[in-house]
């Protein structure tokens, strides 16, 4: 890592990470960490990369005060009920009321989860 500098940082969903690693592995051999990450991401049900992007866009439009990091957590963790969603917001400065959280769950239910 000597001599390398982070120029830009943007949170992305795990579905996007999986897609990037799969594309990279077609032409290159993955190192140990990349291989572990890809194996881990392949084990869990999640939204497709396209659905993840759509959900993130909808959540940004509906709740512009939410940070991108929180939206990525919502998409990655796929909360099933209000209790799961409240855990995501536990340490966040931005708090949503019950109706807004139900609206988030409704948005998530519109998309199918990949097996």
C-alpha positions as CSV (number, residue, x, y, z in Angstrom):
1,X,0.0,0.0,0.0
2,X,3.0,2.3,0.1
3,X,2.7,5.0,-2.5
4,X,-1.0,4.4,-3.1
5,X,-3.5,7.1,-2.3
6,X,-7.3,7.0,-2.1
7,X,-8.6,9.4,-4.7
8,X,-12.3,8.8,-4.3
9,X,-14.5,6.6,-2.2
10,X,-18.1,5.7,-2.8
11,X,-20.1,3.1,-1.0
12,X,-21.5,0.4,-3.3
13,X,-23.8,-2.6,-2.6
14,X,-22.5,-6.1,-2.1
15,X,-24.3,-7.1,-5.3
16,X,-22.2,-4.6,-7.3
17,X,-19.0,-5.9,-5.6
18,X,-19.9,-9.4,-6.5
19,X,-20.5,-8.4,-10.1
20,X,-17.1,-6.5,-10.3
21,X,-15.2,-9.5,-8.8
22,X,-16.9,-12.0,-11.2
23,X,-16.0,-9.8,-14.2
24,X,-12.4,-9.4,-12.9
25,X,-12.0,-13.1,-12.3
26,X,-12.8,-13.9,-16.0
27,X,-9.6,-12.3,-17.1
28,X,-7.4,-12.4,-14.0
29,X,-6.7,-14.7,-11.1
30,X,-8.2,-13.5,-7.8
31,X,-6.0,-13.1,-4.8
32,X,-6.8,-14.7,-1.4
33,X,-8.9,-11.8,-0.1
34,X,-10.8,-11.3,-3.3
35,X,-11.6,-15.0,-3.4
36,X,-12.8,-15.0,0.2
37,X,-15.0,-11.9,-0.6
38,X,-16.5,-13.5,-3.7
39,X,-17.2,-16.8,-1.8
40,X,-18.8,-14.9,1.0
41,X,-21.0,-12.8,-1.3
42,X,-22.1,-15.9,-3.2
43,X,-23.5,-17.5,0.0
44,X,-26.2,-15.0,0.9
45,X,-29.5,-14.1,-0.8
46,X,-29.5,-10.5,-2.1
47,X,-30.8,-8.4,-4.8
48,X,-29.2,-8.4,-8.3
49,X,-26.9,-5.5,-9.1
50,X,-29.5,-3.9,-11.3
51,X,-32.2,-4.2,-8.6
52,X,-29.7,-2.9,-6.0
53,X,-29.1,0.2,-8.1
54,X,-32.8,0.8,-8.7
55,X,-33.6,0.4,-5.0
56,X,-30.8,2.8,-4.0
57,X,-32.1,5.4,-6.5
58,X,-35.6,5.1,-5.2
59,X,-34.5,5.4,-1.6
60,X,-32.4,8.5,-2.5
61,X,-35.4,10.1,-4.2
62,X,-37.8,9.2,-1.5
63,X,-35.5,10.0,1.4
64,X,-32.9,12.6,0.3
65,X,-31.7,13.1,3.9
66,X,-30.5,9.5,4.2
67,X,-26.8,9.0,3.7
68,X,-25.6,6.7,0.9
69,X,-23.9,4.5,3.4
70,X,-27.2,3.8,5.2
71,X,-29.0,3.1,2.0
72,X,-26.3,0.6,1.0
73,X,-26.7,-1.1,4.4
74,X,-30.5,-1.4,3.8
75,X,-29.9,-3.0,0.4
76,X,-27.2,-5.3,1.6
77,X,-28.9,-6.5,4.8
78,X,-32.4,-6.9,3.3
79,X,-34.4,-6.1,6.5
80,X,-37.6,-8.1,6.7
81,X,-39.5,-6.1,9.4
82,X,-39.4,-2.9,11.4
83,X,-37.1,-4.4,14.1
84,X,-34.4,-5.3,11.5
85,X,-34.7,-1.8,10.0
86,X,-34.5,-0.1,13.4
87,X,-31.1,-1.9,14.0
88,X,-29.7,-0.3,10.9
89,X,-30.8,3.2,12.1
90,X,-29.6,2.6,15.7
91,X,-26.5,4.7,15.5
92,X,-27.6,7.1,12.8
93,X,-28.2,10.8,13.4
94,X,-31.1,10.7,10.9
95,X,-34.1,8.9,12.4
96,X,-37.2,7.9,10.6
97,X,-40.7,7.4,11.9
98,X,-42.7,4.2,11.7
99,X,-44.5,5.2,8.5
100,X,-41.3,6.1,6.7
101,X,-39.7,2.8,7.7
102,X,-42.8,0.9,6.5
103,X,-42.4,2.8,3.2
104,X,-38.8,1.5,2.9
105,X,-39.9,-2.0,3.5
106,X,-42.6,-1.6,0.8
107,X,-39.9,-0.5,-1.7
108,X,-37.8,-3.5,-0.8
109,X,-40.7,-5.9,-1.2
110,X,-41.2,-4.8,-4.8
111,X,-38.0,-6.6,-5.8
112,X,-37.2,-10.3,-6.0
113,X,-34.2,-11.6,-4.1
114,X,-31.7,-13.8,-5.9
115,X,-31.1,-17.3,-4.5
